[in-house]
Amino acid sequence: MNALIIRALITAVLLAGSAIAQSAPLPASYSAPVRLMLTGQQQTSLDQAIAQVRRQTGGRILSANTVNQGGRKTHRIKVLMPNGVVRVVNVNAGNRR
């Protein structure tokens, strides 16, 4: 009988914990990538994109590279925000490849 009660309590605690975990919002580091556009330019170099992200976010650049997404060149920049959250920022490179 005691084993049955203990199993029931453990099951109830696990179910309650999973319900709480499912209802909690994801941390900002798991949110969708941010997209920034540099205005007035046809093409954006990786260095220009890094400088723009640094200015707009006030964060520290962790990594940066250029990737091909759907036929477009995109600069993918990982930045450590001032609040300690790591975000991925995508900047359109401005031309097709």
C-alpha positions as CSV (number, residue, x, y, z in Angstrom):
1,M,0.0,0.0,0.0
2,N,2.8,2.4,0.9
3,A,4.5,1.7,-2.4
4,L,1.3,2.5,-4.3
5,I,1.0,5.8,-2.5
6,I,4.7,6.7,-3.2
7,R,4.3,5.8,-6.9
8,A,1.2,8.0,-7.1
9,L,2.9,10.9,-5.4
10,I,6.0,10.6,-7.7
11,T,3.7,10.5,-10.8
12,A,1.8,13.5,-9.6
13,V,5.0,15.5,-9.0
14,L,6.4,14.6,-12.4
15,L,3.2,15.5,-14.2
16,A,3.0,18.8,-12.4
17,G,6.7,19.6,-13.2
18,S,6.2,18.8,-16.9
19,A,3.1,21.1,-17.0
20,I,5.1,23.9,-15.5
21,A,8.0,23.4,-17.8
22,Q,5.7,23.4,-20.9
23,S,4.0,26.6,-19.9
24,A,7.2,28.5,-19.2
25,P,8.4,30.8,-22.0
26,L,11.7,29.9,-23.7
27,P,14.7,32.1,-22.6
28,A,15.6,34.9,-25.0
29,S,18.6,33.0,-26.1
30,Y,16.2,30.5,-27.8
31,S,14.1,33.1,-29.6
32,A,14.1,33.6,-33.3
33,P,17.1,35.2,-34.9
34,V,17.0,39.0,-35.2
35,R,17.2,40.5,-38.7
36,L,18.8,43.9,-39.2
37,M,18.9,45.7,-42.5
38,L,21.5,48.3,-43.4
39,T,19.8,51.1,-45.3
40,G,21.1,52.9,-48.3
41,Q,23.6,50.2,-49.4
42,Q,23.4,47.6,-52.2
43,Q,25.9,45.3,-50.5
44,T,27.1,45.0,-46.9
45,S,30.5,43.6,-46.0
46,L,30.8,41.3,-43.0
47,D,32.9,44.0,-41.2
48,Q,30.1,46.6,-41.8
49,A,27.5,44.2,-40.5
50,I,29.6,43.5,-37.4
51,A,30.0,47.2,-36.7
52,Q,26.3,47.8,-37.2
53,V,25.3,45.0,-34.8
54,R,27.7,46.2,-32.2
55,R,26.3,49.7,-32.4
56,Q,22.7,48.7,-32.3
57,T,22.9,46.1,-29.6
58,G,25.8,47.4,-27.4
59,G,26.9,43.8,-27.1
60,R,30.1,41.8,-27.6
61,I,30.5,40.0,-30.9
62,L,31.2,36.3,-30.2
63,S,31.4,35.0,-33.8
64,A,30.5,36.1,-37.3
65,N,30.3,34.4,-40.7
66,T,28.5,34.6,-44.0
67,V,26.1,31.9,-45.0
68,N,23.8,31.2,-47.9
69,Q,20.2,31.1,-46.9
70,G,17.6,30.5,-49.6
71,G,19.8,31.8,-52.3
72,R,20.8,34.9,-50.5
73,K,24.0,35.8,-48.7
74,T,23.4,36.5,-45.0
75,H,25.9,37.6,-42.4
76,R,25.2,35.5,-39.2
77,I,26.5,37.3,-36.1
78,K,26.4,35.8,-32.6
79,V,26.4,38.6,-30.0
80,L,26.5,38.6,-26.2
81,M,23.9,41.1,-25.2
82,P,24.6,43.5,-22.2
83,N,22.0,41.4,-20.2
84,G,24.1,38.3,-20.6
85,V,21.9,36.6,-23.3
86,V,23.5,35.3,-26.5
87,R,21.5,36.3,-29.6
88,V,22.0,35.4,-33.3
89,V,21.6,38.4,-35.6
90,N,21.1,37.9,-39.3
91,V,22.1,40.8,-41.6
92,N,21.2,40.7,-45.3
93,A,24.4,40.9,-47.3
94,G,22.5,42.6,-50.1
95,N,23.1,40.4,-53.1
96,R,22.1,37.0,-54.4
97,R,24.5,34.2,-54.8
